[in-house]
């Protein structure tokens, strides 16, 4: 792979919601939460959040981010107040993602598609969301911020039904979002893409872990960080079912499959993108992209609170 194809983008850091005054520092300039959360406005719009708001050590309002109920209440308030989503729920135990970090992925994708020009907006920008999940958050943000259209794919029937219910409850989403069942759990594009269909971009939040034990250990570390080093109870503050958290081969195995299928369909998407949680996964992923003869590869560094992650993007057609 040439040095040019490995060109890195100096990206803004992303803070996952935290109970610190700096919770919005480093977010993308267009991220609604760059200045932090407006808790009084959120409570006015979603009164159920009030019972979870408390002062942090500096006296500013926050919530306990190690409490799943508090995280769920905050997400509902954010989606209602900032994205006009009045009916949002997910099945018990499914992934309840931090909204600011998910928004940053969408905003950085918009910059990638712009390539220094005006950000493309409107339904002609078609995005394939691989593993849309029960929460349907990426399509919500992409539609509300940029008017894009989405096809979300999902292997889990419960998550599939949840995402479809969220879309059906909001006519503005239903006009822009399709949710499709992926019948082959090991497939990425095969089985859900229709003949002749193309997309401006694909995005993906893959299972990061290689086993259930590894996923549980990661959850314990995250909760210890949120609780200032105190031992963590075995609870998932952001939730997540097994297929959302781990898969055989972990994120490297998943992204390799995505790369292999993208090479078989080089014209399907103008840009293929995915989150990559672990920096040590990058060499194997970059080798796979070199073997697939990607014309351009970009790595966009993000930082979600104490956890750093990144977007890896590639395409087969040069600019």
N, C-alpha and C positions, 0 to 999 in steps of 0.2 A: 504494500500500500504506500502511495507517495505521501510526502509531507503535506502536500496540499489537501489530499483526501482526508488527512487526519486533523485538518484545521479545527481548532477549538474555538468556541464562542465564549467570550468573557460574559458571564451571565450574572444577573442579580441573584442574591441569595434569597431563599424562601424560608420564612419562619413558620413552622407548624404552630397552631395556636398554643400559647403558653400563658402562665399566670404572671408574667413579668410585664413591666411597663413597655418593654421593647418588642411586644408581640408582633407588631407590624413592620419592624425595621427590616429593610432589605428586600421586601416584596417587590414584585414587578411594578413599575410606575403606574400602570393602569389597573392594578389590583385594588379593589374597593376597600381592602382591609390594611392598606399600607400605613394608615394613621392609627390602626388599632380598631377595636370594636366600640361602637356607640351604644353602650348597654342601655341607657335610658330610652333611646329610640327603639331598640330591639324589644325591650320589655313592653313599651306602649303598643307595639305591633303584635307581640306575642306574649301576653301576660303570664303564661305558664312558665316562662323562663325566670320570672322574678324569684321563685323559691330556690333557685340554684345560684343566684348572684351573691357574692360575698366580697369583702375588701381584701386586697392582697397586702403584703407587708408595708407597702408604700401608701396604702389607703385607697388605691384605685379599684374600681369594680372588676371582678373576674369570676370564673367558675372553677370548680375542682375538675381538672381535665383527666383525672384518674377515675372519675365517676361516669359510667356509661350513660346513666339517665341524664346527667348534666350535659354531656356531649350531644346527646340526641336532642335535648331541648334547645341547645344553642344552634344546632344545624337547622332545626325547624324554623327558628326565629330568623336566621340569616337568609334562608331560602324564601321565606315569606316577605321579609322586609326588602331585600335587595334584588330578588329575582322573580317576585310575583307568583311564587309557588305556594298556594294556600293549602293544598292537600298533599302532604309528603309523609310517608311512613315506610318502614322497611320491616320485613319479618324479623322476629327475635333472633339475635345471634349473627345476623348478616352485617357486612362491612358498613360502618357509618363513618365516612371519610371526613377529614378536616377540609372544610370548604376553601380556605385561603390557599392551601397548597395545590388543590385541584384547579383552582382558578389560575394559579401561576402557570401550570402546564398549558392551559388553553391560551393564555396571553403570549407565552413564549412560542407556541405553535403559530399564532397569528404573525409574530415577528418573522418566523422562519418562512412562512408563505409570502410575506411582503418582500423579503430580500432587499430591503432598503427603499422600497417603493411604498405606495399607499397600501394599507392593510386591506386585503380582500374581504368584502362583506357581502351578505346576502345568501340566498338559498343555493346559488350556483356553486358555492364552496361546499363540497360534499365530503364529509368526514366519516370514516369507518372506525367505530369504537369497539375494539376487540375485548370482549368481556365487560359489557356495560354494567353488570352487577344489578343488584336489587335497588340500589340507590339512584341510578340513572343521572348522576351528578354531572359528568362531562357534557352530555347533550343539553342539560338544563343551562349550564353556563355558556356553552358555545352558541346556543340559540339566542339567549337573552343579551349576550354581549355583542355578538357579531352577526346574528341572523343566519348563521350557517344551517345547513341541513345535515342530518346524522342518520346513519344506520348503526344500531347497536346490536352486537351479537352476544349470545349467552348460552352456556351449556346446561345450566342448572334450571330445572323447571319452576322452582319456587321463585328464584331471582327473576326469571323471565316474566312470570306473571306479575311480580311487583313492579318491574320497570314499565310493563305495558299499562298497568293501572295508573301509575304516575302520569304517563303520557296522555292516556285517555281522559284524565281528570282536568286537563289543561288544553283547551283548543289551540292556543298559541304554540304549544309543543307538538300537538298531534299533526299540525300542518307541516312540520319540519322533521319529525323523528319517526323512524321505523325501528321496531325491535324484532329481531329474527332469532329463531332457535338454531344453534349450532349442534347438529345431530352427532358429530364425530368429536369426542372430547379431545383427541390428540391433534385435530386439525385447527388451522388458523383461518385461512381464507376459503379453503375447499369446503363446499357444502352450503355456504351462505351467500357467496357472491354470484350474482345472476349473469348470464351470458351477455357480453357487450358492456357490462357495467364498469365504470371507472370512478375513482375518487381523487379528490385533491390531496388528501392525507389520510393516513391511518394512525391511530393512537392506541396505546395499550398500557395498562397497569398490571403487569404479570404477577403471578404468585412468586414471592421473593425467596421462599425457603425450600429446601430439598426434602424435608421430613416434618412430621408433626412435632417431634421433639425439638427440632431447631426452631420452629415457629413459636413454641411455648417458651423457649429460652429467650427469644427476642422480645416477646411480650413482657416477661419478667424484668428484663433490662430497661425497657421503656417505662414501665410503671415505677421502677426504682428511681429513674431520673425525674419523673414527674413528681415523685414524693420526696425529693431531696435526699435520696440514698436510703430511705427507710424500706424495710422489706415489703414486698408487694404481694397482695393476695392474688390468687389465680383467677383474675378477671380481665376480659378484653375490653378496654375502655372504648376502642373504636370498633370492636366486634370483628367478625370475619369467620366464615365457614372454612372447612378444610381446603376446598378447591380454590378459595380466594387467597389463602395464606401459603400453601405449599403444593408442589407437584414434583414428580420424579425428575431429577436433574436440576431442580431449583430454577432460578431465573435464567441461568446460562443455558440450560436445556430448553427452556421455553423459548427464549429469544433466538437460539439456533434454529429451532423449528420455524419460527417466524421468518428468519432470514432465508432459510432454504425455500419456503413456499413463495416468498417475495421474489426470489431469483427466477422461479418458474413462471411468475406473472409480473415481469418488470414494468409493464405499462399499466398495471392495475391502479397504482397510486403514484402521484407526483413525488410525495415524500412518505416514507415509512418511518414511524417513530415509536419509541417505547421508553418507559421509565426503567432505569437500572439502579437497584438499591445499593449494591456493593461495589466499591471501586475495584476490588480484586476480580470482579467478573469482567471488567472491561477488556483485558488482553485477549481472552478467549472469544469474546464477542467481536472485537476488531479483526481477529484472525478469520473468523467466519465471514465477515463482510468482505475481507480481501479475497478470500477463496470464491465468494459469490460474485466478485468483480463489480462491486458497487462503484459507481462513478464518483460519488461524493459522500463523505461521512462527516457528521458533526456531533460533538458531545457538548451538551449544555449543562454546566454544573448548577445545582440547586442546593439549598441547605434548609431543611425543615426542622426548626428548633435545634436540638442537639444532634439530629440525624441528618447526614448529608446524603444526597441522592443526585441523579442526573437524568437528562433525556439523551438518548442516542437516536440520531436521525440519519437516514441514508436514502439515496435515490440512485436509479440506474441510468437515467437520462441526464446528461450534463445541462447546466443552466443555458 
